[in-house]
Amino acid sequence: MDVPGLRELQLWNAPEALDHTFADVAAVAADCRFGDCRHQTEPGCAVRQALGDRRLDAARWGSFQAAAGDRSSGALGGSEFPGRA
Ligand SMILES: [Zn+2]
């Protein structure tokens, strides 16, 4: 069970690992008005503001979204990816 790509995928599917890897992004997102902000069209979104101010790198944000994208539709607490020993 040591497939690098798979391991990385599993890592990125774990919310806490995501927050660790993207600590800077998470820090910005913590300032959003809504705790469940999806950082798209929500008012008071700190991420969109940071992107606009170039405090947050758009490419890095893109990486974060790609990593977080699989955990769509608000299932943030879940860690139901299979095969983790
Ligand atoms: Zn937001």
PDB file of the backbone (N, CA, C, O) and the ligand in Angstrom, with CONECT records:
HET     ZN  A 101       1
ATOM      1  N   MET A   1       0.849  -1.204   0.000  1.00  0.00           N
ATOM      2  CA  MET A   1       0.000   0.000   0.000  1.00  0.00           C
ATOM      3  C   MET A   1       0.874   1.240   0.000  1.00  0.00           C
ATOM      4  O   MET A   1       0.805   2.068   0.909  1.00  0.00           O
ATOM      5  N   ASP A   2       1.699   1.357  -1.034  1.00  0.00           N
ATOM      6  CA  ASP A   2       2.607   2.493  -1.050  1.00  0.00           C
ATOM      7  C   ASP A   2       2.646   3.101  -2.439  1.00  0.00           C
ATOM      8  O   ASP A   2       3.714   3.272  -3.027  1.00  0.00           O
ATOM      9  N   VAL A   3       1.484   3.421  -2.952  1.00  0.00           N
ATOM     10  CA  VAL A   3       1.391   4.073  -4.251  1.00  0.00           C
ATOM     11  C   VAL A   3       1.381   5.588  -4.030  1.00  0.00           C
ATOM     12  O   VAL A   3       0.425   6.140  -3.487  1.00  0.00           O
ATOM     13  N   PRO A   4       2.446   6.241  -4.453  1.00  0.00           N
ATOM     14  CA  PRO A   4       2.591   7.675  -4.125  1.00  0.00           C
ATOM     15  C   PRO A   4       1.370   8.512  -4.505  1.00  0.00           C
ATOM     16  O   PRO A   4       0.893   9.308  -3.696  1.00  0.00           O
ATOM     17  N   GLY A   5       0.867   8.343  -5.714  1.00  0.00           N
ATOM     18  CA  GLY A   5      -0.257   9.158  -6.148  1.00  0.00           C
ATOM     19  C   GLY A   5      -1.487   8.928  -5.302  1.00  0.00           C
ATOM     20  O   GLY A   5      -2.204   9.861  -4.943  1.00  0.00           O
ATOM     21  N   LEU A   6      -1.718   7.660  -4.991  1.00  0.00           N
ATOM     22  CA  LEU A   6      -2.886   7.317  -4.187  1.00  0.00           C
ATOM     23  C   LEU A   6      -2.763   7.884  -2.784  1.00  0.00           C
ATOM     24  O   LEU A   6      -3.718   8.417  -2.220  1.00  0.00           O
ATOM     25  N   ARG A   7      -1.585   7.757  -2.246  1.00  0.00           N
ATOM     26  CA  ARG A   7      -1.375   8.246  -0.899  1.00  0.00           C
ATOM     27  C   ARG A   7      -1.621   9.754  -0.837  1.00  0.00           C
ATOM     28  O   ARG A   7      -2.221  10.266   0.109  1.00  0.00           O
ATOM     29  N   GLU A   8      -1.145  10.443  -1.864  1.00  0.00           N
ATOM     30  CA  GLU A   8      -1.336  11.888  -1.913  1.00  0.00           C
ATOM     31  C   GLU A   8      -2.817  12.229  -2.004  1.00  0.00           C
ATOM     32  O   GLU A   8      -3.296  13.161  -1.358  1.00  0.00           O
ATOM     33  N   LEU A   9      -3.524  11.467  -2.808  1.00  0.00           N
ATOM     34  CA  LEU A   9      -4.952  11.697  -2.971  1.00  0.00           C
ATOM     35  C   LEU A   9      -5.673  11.528  -1.645  1.00  0.00           C
ATOM     36  O   LEU A   9      -6.545  12.323  -1.294  1.00  0.00           O
ATOM     37  N   GLN A  10      -5.310  10.503  -0.925  1.00  0.00           N
ATOM     38  CA  GLN A  10      -5.945  10.257   0.368  1.00  0.00           C
ATOM     39  C   GLN A  10      -5.609  11.369   1.350  1.00  0.00           C
ATOM     40  O   GLN A  10      -6.449  11.808   2.135  1.00  0.00           O
ATOM     41  N   LEU A  11      -4.383  11.803   1.286  1.00  0.00           N
ATOM     42  CA  LEU A  11      -3.964  12.887   2.168  1.00  0.00           C
ATOM     43  C   LEU A  11      -4.818  14.117   1.922  1.00  0.00           C
ATOM     44  O   LEU A  11      -5.278  14.779   2.852  1.00  0.00           O
ATOM     45  N   TRP A  12      -5.018  14.404   0.645  1.00  0.00           N
ATOM     46  CA  TRP A  12      -5.754  15.612   0.289  1.00  0.00           C
ATOM     47  C   TRP A  12      -7.238  15.479   0.559  1.00  0.00           C
ATOM     48  O   TRP A  12      -7.955  16.479   0.590  1.00  0.00           O
ATOM     49  N   ASN A  13      -7.699  14.274   0.751  1.00  0.00           N
ATOM     50  CA  ASN A  13      -9.106  14.097   1.040  1.00  0.00           C
ATOM     51  C   ASN A  13      -9.390  14.202   2.529  1.00  0.00           C
ATOM     52  O   ASN A  13     -10.547  14.246   2.947  1.00  0.00           O
ATOM     53  N   ALA A  14      -8.352  14.241   3.313  1.00  0.00           N
ATOM     54  CA  ALA A  14      -8.540  14.404   4.742  1.00  0.00           C
ATOM     55  C   ALA A  14      -8.543  15.885   5.071  1.00  0.00           C
ATOM     56  O   ALA A  14      -7.546  16.572   4.852  1.00  0.00           O
ATOM     57  N   PRO A  15      -9.649  16.381   5.591  1.00  0.00           N
ATOM     58  CA  PRO A  15      -9.774  17.826   5.828  1.00  0.00           C
ATOM     59  C   PRO A  15      -8.644  18.402   6.650  1.00  0.00           C
ATOM     60  O   PRO A  15      -8.156  19.491   6.349  1.00  0.00           O
ATOM     61  N   GLU A  16      -8.223  17.704   7.666  1.00  0.00           N
ATOM     62  CA  GLU A  16      -7.172  18.252   8.522  1.00  0.00           C
ATOM     63  C   GLU A  16      -5.846  18.329   7.774  1.00  0.00           C
ATOM     64  O   GLU A  16      -5.058  19.251   7.989  1.00  0.00           O
ATOM     65  N   ALA A  17      -5.602  17.366   6.901  1.00  0.00           N
ATOM     66  CA  ALA A  17      -4.381  17.411   6.112  1.00  0.00           C
ATOM     67  C   ALA A  17      -4.434  18.565   5.118  1.00  0.00           C
ATOM     68  O   ALA A  17      -3.430  19.221   4.841  1.00  0.00           O
ATOM     69  N   LEU A  18      -5.598  18.784   4.607  1.00  0.00           N
ATOM     70  CA  LEU A  18      -5.791  19.892   3.671  1.00  0.00           C
ATOM     71  C   LEU A  18      -5.476  21.213   4.361  1.00  0.00           C
ATOM     72  O   LEU A  18      -4.789  22.068   3.801  1.00  0.00           O
ATOM     73  N   ASP A  19      -5.975  21.370   5.560  1.00  0.00           N
ATOM     74  CA  ASP A  19      -5.734  22.598   6.302  1.00  0.00           C
ATOM     75  C   ASP A  19      -4.257  22.764   6.626  1.00  0.00           C
ATOM     76  O   ASP A  19      -3.740  23.879   6.695  1.00  0.00           O
ATOM     77  N   HIS A  20      -3.595  21.641   6.821  1.00  0.00           N
ATOM     78  CA  HIS A  20      -2.170  21.705   7.134  1.00  0.00           C
ATOM     79  C   HIS A  20      -1.369  22.088   5.897  1.00  0.00           C
ATOM     80  O   HIS A  20      -0.490  22.948   5.947  1.00  0.00           O
ATOM     81  N   THR A  21      -1.687  21.438   4.798  1.00  0.00           N
ATOM     82  CA  THR A  21      -0.949  21.698   3.569  1.00  0.00           C
ATOM     83  C   THR A  21      -1.190  23.107   3.070  1.00  0.00           C
ATOM     84  O   THR A  21      -0.291  23.757   2.537  1.00  0.00           O
ATOM     85  N   PHE A  22      -2.393  23.562   3.246  1.00  0.00           N
ATOM     86  CA  PHE A  22      -2.758  24.893   2.766  1.00  0.00           C
ATOM     87  C   PHE A  22      -3.064  25.811   3.955  1.00  0.00           C
ATOM     88  O   PHE A  22      -4.096  26.481   3.999  1.00  0.00           O
ATOM     89  N   ALA A  23      -2.156  25.818   4.894  1.00  0.00           N
ATOM     90  CA  ALA A  23      -2.395  26.590   6.119  1.00  0.00           C
ATOM     91  C   ALA A  23      -2.623  28.063   5.807  1.00  0.00           C
ATOM     92  O   ALA A  23      -3.436  28.720   6.457  1.00  0.00           O
ATOM     93  N   ASP A  24      -1.906  28.581   4.814  1.00  0.00           N
ATOM     94  CA  ASP A  24      -2.069  29.997   4.485  1.00  0.00           C
ATOM     95  C   ASP A  24      -3.441  30.262   3.899  1.00  0.00           C
ATOM     96  O   ASP A  24      -4.077  31.268   4.212  1.00  0.00           O
ATOM     97  N   VAL A  25      -3.893  29.356   3.048  1.00  0.00           N
ATOM     98  CA  VAL A  25      -5.219  29.495   2.460  1.00  0.00           C
ATOM     99  C   VAL A  25      -6.284  29.360   3.543  1.00  0.00           C
ATOM    100  O   VAL A  25      -7.255  30.116   3.576  1.00  0.00           O
ATOM    101  N   ALA A  26      -6.087  28.396   4.416  1.00  0.00           N
ATOM    102  CA  ALA A  26      -7.057  28.179   5.491  1.00  0.00           C
ATOM    103  C   ALA A  26      -7.141  29.391   6.404  1.00  0.00           C
ATOM    104  O   ALA A  26      -8.215  29.728   6.903  1.00  0.00           O
ATOM    105  N   ALA A  27      -6.007  30.042   6.619  1.00  0.00           N
ATOM    106  CA  ALA A  27      -5.982  31.223   7.474  1.00  0.00           C
ATOM    107  C   ALA A  27      -6.810  32.341   6.861  1.00  0.00           C
ATOM    108  O   ALA A  27      -7.523  33.055   7.566  1.00  0.00           O
ATOM    109  N   VAL A  28      -6.711  32.489   5.553  1.00  0.00           N
ATOM    110  CA  VAL A  28      -7.512  33.502   4.871  1.00  0.00           C
ATOM    111  C   VAL A  28      -8.985  33.124   4.930  1.00  0.00           C
ATOM    112  O   VAL A  28      -9.840  33.957   5.230  1.00  0.00           O
ATOM    113  N   ALA A  29      -9.268  31.872   4.643  1.00  0.00           N
ATOM    114  CA  ALA A  29     -10.656  31.411   4.598  1.00  0.00           C
ATOM    115  C   ALA A  29     -11.331  31.530   5.963  1.00  0.00           C
ATOM    116  O   ALA A  29     -12.552  31.654   6.052  1.00  0.00           O
ATOM    117  N   ALA A  30     -10.539  31.491   7.007  1.00  0.00           N
ATOM    118  CA  ALA A  30     -11.098  31.599   8.355  1.00  0.00           C
ATOM    119  C   ALA A  30     -11.736  32.950   8.594  1.00  0.00           C
ATOM    120  O   ALA A  30     -12.541  33.105   9.512  1.00  0.00           O
ATOM    121  N   ASP A  31     -11.386  33.929   7.776  1.00  0.00           N
ATOM    122  CA  ASP A  31     -11.931  35.270   7.933  1.00  0.00           C
ATOM    123  C   ASP A  31     -13.214  35.473   7.143  1.00  0.00           C
ATOM    124  O   ASP A  31     -13.800  36.555   7.186  1.00  0.00           O
ATOM    125  N   CYS A  32     -13.653  34.465   6.433  1.00  0.00           N
ATOM    126  CA  CYS A  32     -14.905  34.586   5.701  1.00  0.00           C
ATOM    127  C   CYS A  32     -16.055  34.828   6.674  1.00  0.00           C
ATOM    128  O   CYS A  32     -16.030  34.385   7.822  1.00  0.00           O
ATOM    129  N   ARG A  33     -17.042  35.530   6.189  1.00  0.00           N
ATOM    130  CA  ARG A  33     -18.173  35.856   7.055  1.00  0.00           C
ATOM    131  C   ARG A  33     -18.923  34.606   7.474  1.00  0.00           C
ATOM    132  O   ARG A  33     -19.370  34.484   8.614  1.00  0.00           O
ATOM    133  N   PHE A  34     -19.056  33.678   6.535  1.00  0.00           N
ATOM    134  CA  PHE A  34     -19.804  32.466   6.817  1.00  0.00           C
ATOM    135  C   PHE A  34     -18.856  31.277   6.984  1.00  0.00           C
ATOM    136  O   PHE A  34     -17.913  31.097   6.213  1.00  0.00           O
ATOM    137  N   GLY A  35     -19.127  30.489   7.989  1.00  0.00           N
ATOM    138  CA  GLY A  35     -18.279  29.342   8.254  1.00  0.00           C
ATOM    139  C   GLY A  35     -18.329  28.307   7.156  1.00  0.00           C
ATOM    140  O   GLY A  35     -17.371  27.563   6.944  1.00  0.00           O
ATOM    141  N   ASP A  36     -19.459  28.262   6.451  1.00  0.00           N
ATOM    142  CA  ASP A  36     -19.589  27.283   5.379  1.00  0.00           C
ATOM    143  C   ASP A  36     -19.404  27.934   4.008  1.00  0.00           C
ATOM    144  O   ASP A  36     -19.907  27.450   2.995  1.00  0.00           O
ATOM    145  N   CYS A  37     -18.676  29.032   4.007  1.00  0.00           N
ATOM    146  CA  CYS A  37     -18.449  29.778   2.773  1.00  0.00           C
ATOM    147  C   CYS A  37     -17.786  28.883   1.722  1.00  0.00           C
ATOM    148  O   CYS A  37     -16.824  28.167   2.001  1.00  0.00           O
ATOM    149  N   ARG A  38     -18.323  28.948   0.526  1.00  0.00           N
ATOM    150  CA  ARG A  38     -17.725  28.169  -0.564  1.00  0.00           C
ATOM    151  C   ARG A  38     -16.799  29.043  -1.410  1.00  0.00           C
ATOM    152  O   ARG A  38     -16.235  28.594  -2.408  1.00  0.00           O
ATOM    153  N   HIS A  39     -16.660  30.274  -0.996  1.00  0.00           N
ATOM    154  CA  HIS A  39     -15.693  31.187  -1.608  1.00  0.00           C
ATOM    155  C   HIS A  39     -15.980  31.404  -3.090  1.00  0.00           C
ATOM    156  O   HIS A  39     -15.069  31.437  -3.918  1.00  0.00           O
ATOM    157  N   GLN A  40     -17.229  31.546  -3.395  1.00  0.00           N
ATOM    158  CA  GLN A  40     -17.580  31.769  -4.789  1.00  0.00           C
ATOM    159  C   GLN A  40     -18.287  33.111  -4.940  1.00  0.00           C
ATOM    160  O   GLN A  40     -17.696  34.076  -5.425  1.00  0.00           O
ATOM    161  N   THR A  41     -19.534  33.171  -4.531  1.00  0.00           N
ATOM    162  CA  THR A  41     -20.258  34.431  -4.672  1.00  0.00           C
ATOM    163  C   THR A  41     -20.760  34.958  -3.327  1.00  0.00           C
ATOM    164  O   THR A  41     -21.518  35.926  -3.273  1.00  0.00           O
ATOM    165  N   GLU A  42     -20.331  34.310  -2.250  1.00  0.00           N
ATOM    166  CA  GLU A  42     -20.806  34.716  -0.941  1.00  0.00           C
ATOM    167  C   GLU A  42     -20.337  36.131  -0.602  1.00  0.00           C
ATOM    168  O   GLU A  42     -19.200  36.504  -0.893  1.00  0.00           O
ATOM    169  N   PRO A  43     -21.221  36.912   0.014  1.00  0.00           N
ATOM    170  CA  PRO A  43     -20.782  38.216   0.512  1.00  0.00           C
ATOM    171  C   PRO A  43     -19.862  38.037   1.709  1.00  0.00           C
ATOM    172  O   PRO A  43     -20.012  37.092   2.484  1.00  0.00           O
ATOM    173  N   GLY A  44     -18.910  38.952   1.855  1.00  0.00           N
ATOM    174  CA  GLY A  44     -18.014  38.876   3.000  1.00  0.00           C
ATOM    175  C   GLY A  44     -17.009  37.751   2.904  1.00  0.00           C
ATOM    176  O   GLY A  44     -16.478  37.299   3.918  1.00  0.00           O
ATOM    177  N   CYS A  45     -16.747  37.298   1.700  1.00  0.00           N
ATOM    178  CA  CYS A  45     -15.791  36.203   1.527  1.00  0.00           C
ATOM    179  C   CYS A  45     -14.368  36.756   1.559  1.00  0.00           C
ATOM    180  O   CYS A  45     -13.977  37.551   0.704  1.00  0.00           O
ATOM    181  N   ALA A  46     -13.612  36.328   2.547  1.00  0.00           N
ATOM    182  CA  ALA A  46     -12.244  36.825   2.713  1.00  0.00           C
ATOM    183  C   ALA A  46     -11.320  36.301   1.618  1.00  0.00           C
ATOM    184  O   ALA A  46     -10.335  36.944   1.253  1.00  0.00           O
ATOM    185  N   VAL A  47     -11.655  35.133   1.107  1.00  0.00           N
ATOM    186  CA  VAL A  47     -10.807  34.549   0.068  1.00  0.00           C
ATOM    187  C   VAL A  47     -10.886  35.371  -1.210  1.00  0.00           C
ATOM    188  O   VAL A  47      -9.866  35.711  -1.808  1.00  0.00           O
ATOM    189  N   ARG A  48     -12.101  35.681  -1.615  1.00  0.00           N
ATOM    190  CA  ARG A  48     -12.266  36.470  -2.837  1.00  0.00           C
ATOM    191  C   ARG A  48     -11.606  37.842  -2.676  1.00  0.00           C
ATOM    192  O   ARG A  48     -11.025  38.390  -3.613  1.00  0.00           O
ATOM    193  N   GLN A  49     -11.715  38.365  -1.475  1.00  0.00           N
ATOM    194  CA  GLN A  49     -11.106  39.654  -1.207  1.00  0.00           C
ATOM    195  C   GLN A  49      -9.582  39.557  -1.288  1.00  0.00           C
ATOM    196  O   GLN A  49      -8.918  40.418  -1.864  1.00  0.00           O
ATOM    197  N   ALA A  50      -9.053  38.502  -0.704  1.00  0.00           N
ATOM    198  CA  ALA A  50      -7.600  38.309  -0.721  1.00  0.00           C
ATOM    199  C   ALA A  50      -7.097  38.076  -2.143  1.00  0.00           C
ATOM    200  O   ALA A  50      -6.015  38.533  -2.513  1.00  0.00           O
ATOM    201  N   LEU A  51      -7.876  37.377  -2.917  1.00  0.00           N
ATOM    202  CA  LEU A  51      -7.504  37.173  -4.323  1.00  0.00           C
ATOM    203  C   LEU A  51      -7.490  38.508  -5.061  1.00  0.00           C
ATOM    204  O   LEU A  51      -6.604  38.777  -5.872  1.00  0.00           O
ATOM    205  N   GLY A  52      -8.478  39.329  -4.766  1.00  0.00           N
ATOM    206  CA  GLY A  52      -8.556  40.632  -5.411  1.00  0.00           C
ATOM    207  C   GLY A  52      -7.396  41.534  -5.024  1.00  0.00           C
ATOM    208  O   GLY A  52      -6.896  42.317  -5.832  1.00  0.00           O
ATOM    209  N   ASP A  53      -6.978  41.407  -3.765  1.00  0.00           N
ATOM    210  CA  ASP A  53      -5.866  42.221  -3.270  1.00  0.00           C
ATOM    211  C   ASP A  53      -4.515  41.600  -3.591  1.00  0.00           C
ATOM    212  O   ASP A  53      -3.465  42.179  -3.312  1.00  0.00           O
ATOM    213  N   ARG A  54      -4.560  40.431  -4.173  1.00  0.00           N
ATOM    214  CA  ARG A  54      -3.341  39.668  -4.478  1.00  0.00           C
ATOM    215  C   ARG A  54      -2.582  39.283  -3.212  1.00  0.00           C
ATOM    216  O   ARG A  54      -1.380  39.022  -3.262  1.00  0.00           O
ATOM    217  N   ARG A  55      -3.262  39.247  -2.109  1.00  0.00           N
ATOM    218  CA  ARG A  55      -2.648  38.694  -0.902  1.00  0.00           C
ATOM    219  C   ARG A  55      -2.626  37.175  -0.976  1.00  0.00           C
ATOM    220  O   ARG A  55      -1.803  36.513  -0.344  1.00  0.00           O
ATOM    221  N   LEU A  56      -3.543  36.647  -1.756  1.00  0.00           N
ATOM    222  CA  LEU A  56      -3.597  35.200  -1.956  1.00  0.00           C
ATOM    223  C   LEU A  56      -3.333  34.910  -3.431  1.00  0.00           C
ATOM    224  O   LEU A  56      -3.979  35.461  -4.322  1.00  0.00           O
ATOM    225  N   ASP A  57      -2.368  34.031  -3.656  1.00  0.00           N
ATOM    226  CA  ASP A  57      -1.991  33.707  -5.020  1.00  0.00           C
ATOM    227  C   ASP A  57      -3.090  32.892  -5.699  1.00  0.00           C
ATOM    228  O   ASP A  57      -3.552  31.883  -5.165  1.00  0.00           O
ATOM    229  N   ALA A  58      -3.492  33.335  -6.859  1.00  0.00           N
ATOM    230  CA  ALA A  58      -4.604  32.683  -7.548  1.00  0.00           C
ATOM    231  C   ALA A  58      -4.280  31.238  -7.899  1.00  0.00           C
ATOM    232  O   ALA A  58      -5.152  30.370  -7.854  1.00  0.00           O
ATOM    233  N   ALA A  59      -3.036  30.985  -8.246  1.00  0.00           N
ATOM    234  CA  ALA A  59      -2.652  29.616  -8.595  1.00  0.00           C
ATOM    235  C   ALA A  59      -2.714  28.713  -7.360  1.00  0.00           C
ATOM    236  O   ALA A  59      -3.099  27.547  -7.438  1.00  0.00           O
ATOM    237  N   ARG A  60      -2.330  29.279  -6.238  1.00  0.00           N
ATOM    238  CA  ARG A  60      -2.371  28.490  -4.997  1.00  0.00           C
ATOM    239  C   ARG A  60      -3.825  28.224  -4.604  1.00  0.00           C
ATOM    240  O   ARG A  60      -4.168  27.131  -4.154  1.00  0.00           O
ATOM    241  N   TRP A  61      -4.647  29.210  -4.776  1.00  0.00           N
ATOM    242  CA  TRP A  61      -6.059  29.029  -4.512  1.00  0.00           C
ATOM    243  C   TRP A  61      -6.642  27.951  -5.418  1.00  0.00           C
ATOM    244  O   TRP A  61      -7.468  27.138  -5.002  1.00  0.00           O
ATOM    245  N   GLY A  62      -6.190  27.969  -6.659  1.00  0.00           N
ATOM    246  CA  GLY A  62      -6.643  26.952  -7.597  1.00  0.00           C
ATOM    247  C   GLY A  62      -6.246  25.551  -7.150  1.00  0.00           C
ATOM    248  O   GLY A  62      -7.018  24.600  -7.277  1.00  0.00           O
ATOM    249  N   SER A  63      -5.035  25.439  -6.627  1.00  0.00           N
ATOM    250  CA  SER A  63      -4.573  24.150  -6.129  1.00  0.00           C
ATOM    251  C   SER A  63      -5.419  23.689  -4.950  1.00  0.00           C
ATOM    252  O   SER A  63      -5.766  22.515  -4.827  1.00  0.00           O
ATOM    253  N   PHE A  64      -5.734  24.634  -4.102  1.00  0.00           N
ATOM    254  CA  PHE A  64      -6.556  24.313  -2.940  1.00  0.00           C
ATOM    255  C   PHE A  64      -7.935  23.839  -3.383  1.00  0.00           C
ATOM    256  O   PHE A  64      -8.461  22.851  -2.873  1.00  0.00           O
ATOM    257  N   GLN A  65      -8.503  24.554  -4.332  1.00  0.00           N
ATOM    258  CA  GLN A  65      -9.836  24.182  -4.799  1.00  0.00           C
ATOM    259  C   GLN A  65      -9.830  22.804  -5.454  1.00  0.00           C
ATOM    260  O   GLN A  65     -10.754  22.009  -5.283  1.00  0.00           O
ATOM    261  N   ALA A  66      -8.768  22.546  -6.204  1.00  0.00           N
ATOM    262  CA  ALA A  66      -8.657  21.238  -6.847  1.00  0.00           C
ATOM    263  C   ALA A  66      -8.556  20.139  -5.801  1.00  0.00           C
ATOM    264  O   ALA A  66      -9.140  19.066  -5.949  1.00  0.00           O
ATOM    265  N   ALA A  67      -7.809  20.422  -4.747  1.00  0.00           N
ATOM    266  CA  ALA A  67      -7.632  19.433  -3.693  1.00  0.00           C
ATOM    267  C   ALA A  67      -8.915  19.248  -2.900  1.00  0.00           C
ATOM    268  O   ALA A  67      -9.249  18.137  -2.490  1.00  0.00           O
ATOM    269  N   ALA A  68      -9.620  20.329  -2.691  1.00  0.00           N
ATOM    270  CA  ALA A  68     -10.825  20.283  -1.871  1.00  0.00           C
ATOM    271  C   ALA A  68     -12.051  19.916  -2.691  1.00  0.00           C
ATOM    272  O   ALA A  68     -13.099  19.593  -2.134  1.00  0.00           O
ATOM    273  N   GLY A  69     -11.926  19.964  -3.997  1.00  0.00           N
ATOM    274  CA  GLY A  69     -13.082  19.825  -4.853  1.00  0.00           C
ATOM    275  C   GLY A  69     -13.840  18.525  -4.699  1.00  0.00           C
ATOM    276  O   GLY A  69     -15.060  18.488  -4.860  1.00  0.00           O
ATOM    277  N   ASP A  70     -13.124  17.464  -4.390  1.00  0.00           N
ATOM    278  CA  ASP A  70     -13.780  16.175  -4.276  1.00  0.00           C
ATOM    279  C   ASP A  70     -14.714  16.112  -3.079  1.00  0.00           C
ATOM    280  O   ASP A  70     -15.636  15.297  -3.043  1.00  0.00           O
ATOM    281  N   ARG A  71     -14.476  16.961  -2.116  1.00  0.00           N
ATOM    282  CA  ARG A  71     -15.322  16.951  -0.926  1.00  0.00           C
ATOM    283  C   ARG A  71     -16.449  17.945  -1.123  1.00  0.00           C
ATOM    284  O   ARG A  71     -16.634  18.842  -0.300  1.00  0.00           O
ATOM    285  N   SER A  72     -17.189  17.802  -2.178  1.00  0.00           N
ATOM    286  CA  SER A  72     -18.177  18.797  -2.553  1.00  0.00           C
ATOM    287  C   SER A  72     -19.434  18.692  -1.696  1.00  0.00           C
ATOM    288  O   SER A  72     -19.568  17.804  -0.854  1.00  0.00           O
ATOM    289  N   SER A  73     -20.331  19.610  -1.934  1.00  0.00           N
ATOM    290  CA  SER A  73     -21.653  19.635  -1.331  1.00  0.00           C
ATOM    291  C   SER A  73     -21.636  19.519   0.190  1.00  0.00           C
ATOM    292  O   SER A  73     -22.436  18.794   0.781  1.00  0.00           O
ATOM    293  N   GLY A  74     -20.723  20.238   0.805  1.00  0.00           N
ATOM    294  CA  GLY A  74     -20.808  20.460   2.236  1.00  0.00           C
ATOM    295  C   GLY A  74     -20.545  19.270   3.136  1.00  0.00           C
ATOM    296  O   GLY A  74     -20.898  19.305   4.315  1.00  0.00           O
ATOM    297  N   ALA A  75     -19.941  18.231   2.621  1.00  0.00           N
ATOM    298  CA  ALA A  75     -19.654  17.073   3.451  1.00  0.00           C
ATOM    299  C   ALA A  75     -18.303  17.231   4.126  1.00  0.00           C
ATOM    300  O   ALA A  75     -17.447  16.350   4.043  1.00  0.00           O
ATOM    301  N   LEU A  76     -18.124  18.343   4.785  1.00  0.00           N
ATOM    302  CA  LEU A  76     -16.786  18.682   5.256  1.00  0.00           C
ATOM    303  C   LEU A  76     -16.312  17.794   6.395  1.00  0.00           C
ATOM    304  O   LEU A  76     -15.114  17.534   6.508  1.00  0.00           O
ATOM    305  N   GLY A  77     -17.208  17.328   7.229  1.00  0.00           N
ATOM    306  CA  GLY A  77     -16.767  16.545   8.367  1.00  0.00           C
ATOM    307  C   GLY A  77     -16.356  15.131   7.997  1.00  0.00           C
ATOM    308  O   GLY A  77     -15.716  14.432   8.784  1.00  0.00           O
ATOM    309  N   GLY A  78     -16.722  14.721   6.810  1.00  0.00           N
ATOM    310  CA  GLY A  78     -16.553  13.326   6.443  1.00  0.00           C
ATOM    311  C   GLY A  78     -15.132  12.955   6.092  1.00  0.00           C
ATOM    312  O   GLY A  78     -14.353  13.787   5.628  1.00  0.00           O
ATOM    313  N   SER A  79     -14.807  11.717   6.314  1.00  0.00           N
ATOM    314  CA  SER A  79     -13.532  11.205   5.836  1.00  0.00           C
ATOM    315  C   SER A  79     -13.800   9.788   5.358  1.00  0.00           C
ATOM    316  O   SER A  79     -13.184   8.826   5.819  1.00  0.00           O
ATOM    317  N   GLU A  80     -14.727   9.687   4.429  1.00  0.00           N
ATOM    318  CA  GLU A  80     -15.213   8.373   4.038  1.00  0.00           C
ATOM    319  C   GLU A  80     -14.463   7.784   2.851  1.00  0.00           C
ATOM    320  O   GLU A  80     -15.000   6.945   2.127  1.00  0.00           O
ATOM    321  N   PHE A  81     -13.231   8.219   2.654  1.00  0.00           N
ATOM    322  CA  PHE A  81     -12.465   7.594   1.599  1.00  0.00           C
ATOM    323  C   PHE A  81     -12.050   6.206   2.046  1.00  0.00           C
ATOM    324  O   PHE A  81     -11.692   5.987   3.203  1.00  0.00           O
ATOM    325  N   PRO A  82     -12.103   5.286   1.120  1.00  0.00           N
ATOM    326  CA  PRO A  82     -11.876   3.876   1.483  1.00  0.00           C
ATOM    327  C   PRO A  82     -10.385   3.533   1.535  1.00  0.00           C
ATOM    328  O   PRO A  82      -9.546   4.264   1.010  1.00  0.00           O
ATOM    329  N   GLY A  83     -10.087   2.444   2.158  1.00  0.00           N
ATOM    330  CA  GLY A  83      -8.787   1.839   2.022  1.00  0.00           C
ATOM    331  C   GLY A  83      -7.716   2.415   2.918  1.00  0.00           C
ATOM    332  O   GLY A  83      -6.541   2.098   2.734  1.00  0.00           O
ATOM    333  N   ARG A  84      -8.066   3.239   3.871  1.00  0.00           N
ATOM    334  CA  ARG A  84      -7.046   3.757   4.757  1.00  0.00           C
ATOM    335  C   ARG A  84      -6.831   2.802   5.916  1.00  0.00           C
ATOM    336  O   ARG A  84      -7.722   2.580   6.736  1.00  0.00           O
ATOM    337  N   ALA A  85      -5.642   2.247   5.967  1.00  0.00           N
ATOM    338  CA  ALA A  85      -5.373   1.239   6.988  1.00  0.00           C
ATOM    339  C   ALA A  85      -5.059   1.904   8.311  1.00  0.00           C
ATOM    340  O   ALA A  85      -4.802   1.218   9.301  1.00  0.00           O
TER     341      ALA A  85
HETATM  342 ZN    ZN A 101     -15.084  32.538   1.492  1.00  0.00          ZN2+
END
